[in-house]
Amino acid sequence: MTRRERLPVLGLRENWRQFSLLVVVSAFVGAMVGLERTVLPLLAIGEFGVASTSAVLSFIATFGLTKAITNLFAGWLVGRQGRRWTLVVGWLVALPVPLVILFAPDWSWIVGANALLGVSQGLTWSTTVIMKIDLVGPARRGFAMGLNEFAGYVAVAIVALVSAVVAERTGLRTGPAYLGMAIAITGLLLSVFLIRDTTSHAQLEELSLPPTTSDGPGSIRALLRQSLWADPRLFSLSQAGLVNNLNDGLAWGLFPLLFAAAGLPLGEVGWLVAVYPATWGICQLGTGALSDRWDRKQLIVAGMTIQGAALLAIAAARTPGVWAIGLTTLGIGTALVYPTLLVAVSDGARPVARAAALGVYRMWRDLGYAAGALIAGVLADLLSVPGAIAAVGVLTIASGLGVALRLPARPGAMLTEPHTSTAVARDR
């Protein structure tokens, strides 16, 4: 191979082989979460005798907290140690998780295993997102993120269903644990032997941009300060991401309990639980590309409003058919929001600061898992499971209103604005 052939080139067509491999790896990353989606809430009650809903959802809170912190760390790590190295470390952390689930003597071990899973997901999912954005360049980021999230969340849905079917035949632990081992080992092998680092692609894109007055990429501290309130863009996107994953944390913890309390068998619970992430994942094939063409702000506001309305409908429903309609609607709303938020954050960051900016955003977003578990658990204990779902639906609509009021217009053009170039590429 000549020197010219080894030089990086931006574009989906030019990098389709490596991009496709990363899509496959994203599917395995999502599958590790799908493994627990149906089984763990029922395992807490059925095998470990956990009575409090708040205690049942403690595994989601632990997962969300460790994943959020790791996202922040991953944004720093990939810029210094490389993308591929971070991805491999993430898979190594995932390897013990199925074994702990299989042999855990009490519920605290399961909570600990989810802390490891959160670290793994923070490293692996963050890295695959960054690497895909690196490869495609600025023109088709939305489509790239749609494919990424499609692969991940369709895998969540499929494995949530498969693990429920396997658990019916082998028990809540054995079959899902062995399935998890196969997923983690395959993801590790793909990352070690087939994935190549994409840091040079980000550097190439940086060279194509006008020079910035900053002396380097934005520091994590500066980006955190902006995300808290100072930068209306990063704040609006971060709070919407947090509420979006708050919904997902609630869905993960409360939906299986809601459906099981209605007397549905485990297999039917698995089917219903899978409807939401399956719809979310499949629709992102379209909504990701749509975010390259339509106003990102409008898509985010519409998606948050649809999610809130769907949660209110699910809370009021009492039959599987109506639940399925509500879960499908919830998935459509989430699909409008999820890839669009990632692309909007990426738009506002210089390529050299992209990993750090996405790390800060993903930290806030995945804190939503912890917030969702805590809020849903407390409200379910105080009110009821439907009452908790309805309350989060109202909160989601309010979050969409916040985006409508504070996110500046034309978020898709962030990168071209002088204010943004210096805001996210500030002092070290």
N, C-alpha and C positions, 0 to 999 in steps of 0.2 A: 504493500500500500504506500502511495506517495504521500509526501508532506501535505500537498493540497487536499487530498482525499481525507486526511485526518482532521482538517480544520473543522470546527463546529459550524453548522448552518441552522438557522432558525426556520421553523415551519413544520406544520403537521405532516405534510406529504413527504418532506425531506427526512423526517425522523419517525416515520410510521412504525417501523419495526420496534424500536426502543419504546415508543409511546404505547404500542399494543401490549408489550410485556409489562409495562407499568400499570396498565388497566387490569391485567390479570392479577398482578400482585395486590392491587387495591381490592379486588374481589376477595382474596384470601384474608386481607386485613379486616374487611367487613364481616367475613364469615366467623372470625373469632368472637365478635360481639353477638352475632346471631345465635351462636352456640348457647348463650345464656338467656336469650330474650324470652323464651317461654318457660324454661325449666327452673331457673333459680328462684323466682318468687314462690313457685309451688313447692320447691325443695325446702325453702325456709319454714313453711307452715307444715308440710306433710312429714318431713323427716326430722327436722330439728326442733319442731314445736315452738317456733317463734310466734308469739301471739300479737304483738303490737305491729301495726302497719309501718310505723316509723322505724322500728327495728328491722322489719323485712326490707325496707328500702335503703338501709344503711349501706348495702353493697353497692348501690348505684351512686350514693353520695361519695363513697370512697373512690370509686372509679372516676367520677367526674372531677374530684379535687386533684387526684394524682395526674390525670390526663391534662387538666388545665395547666398545672405547674410544669409538666413535662413539655407541653406545647411551647411555653415561654422559653424553656431551656433549649428545646429543639431548634427554635428560630436562631438562637445564638450558636448552637453547636454546628449546624449545617454550613454556616458561613465560615467556620474555622477548621472543622475536621472533614468536611465534604459530605455530600448528600448520601452516596452509596454506603459509606461507613456507618452513618447514623441509622440508615434503614436496616442494615445487618444487625446492629446492636439491639434495635427494637424487636426483631424476631427472636434473638437470643433470650431477651427478657420474657417473651411469651411462652417459651418452652415449658416452664414448670407449672403454668396455670392449670392445664387439664389434670395433671397429676395431683395437685392440691385438692381440686374438686372431687377427684375419685377417692382420695384417702382421708379427707378432712374429718377429724373427730367431733368438731362442733362448728357452729355458725361463724365464729370469729375467724376461723381459717378461711372460710369462703370470702369473708370481707377482705382478708389479707390477700387472697388470690386476685381479687378485683383491683386491689391497689397495684399489683404487678401488671395486670391487664391494662390499667390506665396508663402506666408508664410506657408499656409497649405500644399502645395505640397512639399516644402522643408522639412517639418517635416515628412510627411507621406511616401513619396516615398523614402527618405533617410533611414528611419527606416526599411521599408520592405526589402530594399536591404541588409542592414547590418544584419538583422535577418535571412534571408535566407542563407547568407554566413556563419553566425555563426552555423547554424544547419548542413549544409552539410560537413563542414570541407574542407581541402585543395584539396581533390581528384577530386571533381566534381563541382568546382565553376563555370566553364563556362556553364555547363548544367543548374545550378541553376539560373544564371543570364539570360540565354536564356528564361527559363520559366517565370521569373519575368517580363522581358521586353515584352515577348509575351503577357502575360495577360494584362499588362498595355496598350500597343499600339494597340492591337486588340480592346480593350475596347474604346480607343480613336476613332478608325475608326468607330466602330458600333454606338457609341453615336453621332459622327459627322453626320452620315447619318440619324439616327433616329431624331435628333434634327432638321435637315433640313426638313424632312417629316412632323414632328409635327408643325414646324414653318409655313409651307405652309398652314396648316389648321387652326391654332390658332393664328397666328401672331408671329413676331420675338421674343417676350418676354414671353408671358404667358405659352405656352406649355413647352419650354426649362427650364423656371424657376421652374415649378412644378416638372419636371423630375429631375432637380438638387437637389431639396429638398429631394426627395426620395433616390437619390444616397448617399447624405451626411449622412442622418439619418441611412441608412442601413450600411454604412461603419463604422460609430461610434458604432453602436450596436454590430457588429461583433468584433470590436477591444476591446470593454469593456468586453464582456461576453465569448469570445472564444479564444482570442489570449493570449499566455503566454510569459513572458519575456525570452530572450535567452542569457542574459549576462553570465550566468554560462557556456554555451557552448563555448563562446570565451575564458573564463578563463581556461577551460579544454584544449583547443587547445594550449594555451600559455604554459601550464605546460608540454606539449609533446615536446616542442622545446628546442634546446640547449640554455643555459643561454646567455644573452646579457651583454656586458660591460656597457650598459647604466643603469641609475638609475630609469628609468621609461619611459612611452610612450612619443612619440615626441610631442612637443608643437605645437600649431597652428602656432605660429610665425615662428618656424624653418621650418615647412612644407611649409609655404607660400614662404619663402625665397628660398627653394629648387625648388619650382614649377615655380618661375620666370625665373631661368636660371641655377642655380648652379647644380642641379641634372638633367642630360640629360634625364633620364627616366621620372621623374615626369613632367618636362617641356614639353617633347614631347607629352606625353599622355594628359596633360592639354590643350595644344594648339589645339590638334586634337579634343578633346571634345568640346572646345569652338566653333570651326569652324563647327563641326557637328550640334550643336544646333543653330548656326547662320543660317544654312540651314533650320532647322525646323522652326525657327522664321519667316524666309522669306516665307516658304511654308504656314504657318498659316495665315500670313497677306496678301500676294500678290496673292496666287493661287485663292482664291475665287473671288478677283477683276478681275484677268485675265480672268477667265472663264465666269464671269457675263458680262464683257465688250464684250465678243464674242456673247452675246445674248442668252446664255443658260438659261433655266428656273432653279429655285432654286433647285428642286429635282435633276436635272442632275448635277448641281454644287456640291451638296452634295455627289453624287456618285463619282465624280472625286476627290473631296477632300479626300474621305475615302480610295481611292486606295493606296495612299502612306503609311499612317500609318498601313493599313491592311497588305500590303505586308511586311513592316518592321516588324510588330509584328509576323506574321506567320513564316516568314523565320528565326526568332531568335530561334525557336525550334531546327533548324538544326545548325545554326551558333554558338549558345552558346556551344553546345556539341562539335562542330568542333574546337573551341578554346581550348578545353582540349587536343586536339591531334595534331593540326597543330601549326606552328610557329605564335605566336600572331602578331609579327611585320609585316609579310607578309599579314595577314588578314586585318590589319589596313590600310596599304598602298593601297592594292587593293580596299578596301571599299571606301576610300576617293577619289581615282581616278574615280571609277565608279559613285559616287555621282556627282562629278564635270562634267563628261561627260553627265550625265542625265540632269542636270540643263541647260547645253548648248542646249541640244535637246529640252527641254521644252520651252526654250526661243525662239527657231526658229520655233516651231510648230504653227499651226493655226487651227487644227481640233481636236475634242474630241478623236478620235481614236489614233492619234499620241501622244496627251497629256497622254492618259492612258498608253501607252507603256513607255513613259518617266517617269511617276510617279511610275510605277512598277519597272523600273530599279533603280530609286532613292531609293525606299524602300529596294531593294536587297543590294545596297551599304551600306545603313545605318545599315542594319541588320548585315553585316559583321563587322562593326566598333563598334556598341553600346555596346553589352555585352562584347566584347573583351577588350575594354578600361577599363571597371569596373573591370574585372578579373585581368588585368595586374597591375592596381593600388593596388588591394588587395594582389597580389603576393608579392609586394614589402614592405608590412607592417607587423610588428609583430601583432598578434591578439589583444593585448592590445592597439595598436596604430591604428588599422584598421579604427575605426569610424572617427578619426581625419583625417587620410589620405584620406579616401573617401569623407569626408566633404570638404577638400581643393580642390580635383579634381572636385567634383560636383559644387563647387562654380564657378570655372573657366568655366566648361561646361555650366552652366545655365546662366552665363553672356553672352553666345552666343545668347540667346533669345533677350536680350537688344541690343546687338551689331547688330544682324540681323534686328531687327525692325528699328533701327536708320539708318543703312547703306541702307537697302532696301527702306525705306521711302524717304531718301534724294536722292538716285539714281533714284527712280521712278519719283520723282518730277522734277529732272534735266533732265533725259533722257526719260525713259519710263519704264513700268512694265517689258516687256521682256528684256530691257537693264539692269535693276537691277538684274534680275535673271541670265543673262549671266555673269555679273561681279562677282557675288558670285560663279558661277561655276568655273571660273578661280582661284579664291581665294582658293577654296576647293582642286583643283588639286595641288596648291602650298603647302597647308598644308600637303597633303600626301607626297610630295617630302621632306618636312621638317622632317617628321617621318622617311623616308627612310634614310636620311643623319645623323640624330642625335640620334635616339633611339637605344640603344645598342642591339646587337643580343641576342636571347634567352630570351625575356622578361618573358616568362613563368617560368624561373628558378630564378627569382629575390630573392625569399625568402631564397634560399640556399646560397646566396652570402654574405660573411661577410660584404662587403661594405654597402649593402642594410640594413642589420639588424641594423647597427648602425646609418645609415643615417636617417631612418624614426623612430628610437626609441632613440632620442637624449635627451638632457637635457630638463627639464620641463620649 
